[in-house]
Amino acid sequence: MSALLSLLLNNPTVLGIVGAVIAALGWGFRQKLAGQRAERARQAASEAAAHDIADQVQNDIGTLPAADARKELKSWAKG
């Protein structure tokens, strides 16, 4: 067993192949993490835009006089 292991570890071709496999696995893992970070950033941007719209709607509603707000709400109520 140790002779086989010694043969494999001293063979530059085998070491090169093992190194290439390890490098490919590391690169794939890094790409996966980069994709996850990009998706989180995209979702955070979408949520920020939604919060901006919600804040704008809240501000618009807050600036309406009470009578106009009631009139606007009547148009949304089922009659």
Summary of the structure (lengths in Angstrom):
residues: 79
radius of gyration: 30.8
end to end distance: 85.7
largest distance: 91.9
contacts: 142
relative contact order: 0.05
helix: 91%
strand: 0%
